[in-house]
Amino acid sequence: MLRVTQSVSAQGATRYFDEALARGDYYTEQDRSIGTWGGKAALQLGLSGQVQREDFIALALNADPGSGERLTARTKNNRTAGYDFTFSVPKSVSVFMALEPETEVREMVLEAFGATMADVEAEMKTRVRGKDQFGRQRDTERLTGNLAYAAFVHEVSRPVDGVPDPHFHIHCYVLNATYDEAEHRWKAGFFRDLKRDAPYWEAAFHARVAEKLVEAGYGIRRTERDFELASVSGKRLTNSAGERLKSRN
């Protein structure tokens, strides 16, 4: 399922970056976990391409990575630095990608992830507090439609007894900052609704992955929760890779 984990401090975000996000595929030789920036707010801050540790930490500390100046108006001691949205593919897809690392399935999954995060971004809000121009007290939220996230791809789970298991997942760390066009300033994000709708984002992500697989000739079978990979190019998986795949399910 889609997990949404809160990071409650800049120090916690820094530790999480060093220990979980940017350390490769949980200590295996394969390392495809170098992060990439995403989101309109990241572009507005001049962040694109590969995630640099100093930029990630600056945002976690509520600082503009370019100028070093404070980003949002206030920095509380217990400020939430961001939220980790973790997207995972069905087990059979993870196993198949491990057996066939050069397959186009990886790109399909990444495209589905990008499209889903674009939907998440479109729902990003910020709090609106204080008095309006007429002196009326406000207590609501405003749609901003922009966020900044760092995405890290992992292909295996954490090792059990020293042995990792195929588990393709994407850690999408959304920093707690969004630009409010109405007030012309950076503010903390309002994440309650995004967290509440995690089951919907998960379903949208899986639906996109399934659709792309079917369009490319991969067969799928529906399960009670979502789906599993069933065949490739209209044929049952009967080669050695297929036998290994079926044996893992």
PyMOL commands that set and color helices and strands:
alter all, ss='L'
color gray80, all
select helices_A, chain A and resi 10-21+40-44+53-60+91-99+105-122+192-196+198-215+240-248
alter helices_A, ss='H'
color red, helices_A
select strands_A, chain A and resi 3-7+36-38+82-88+125-131+137-143+149-156+166-175+178-180+185-187+189-190+218-222+227-232+235-236
alter strands_A, ss='S'
color yellow, strands_A
deselect
rebuild
show_as cartoon
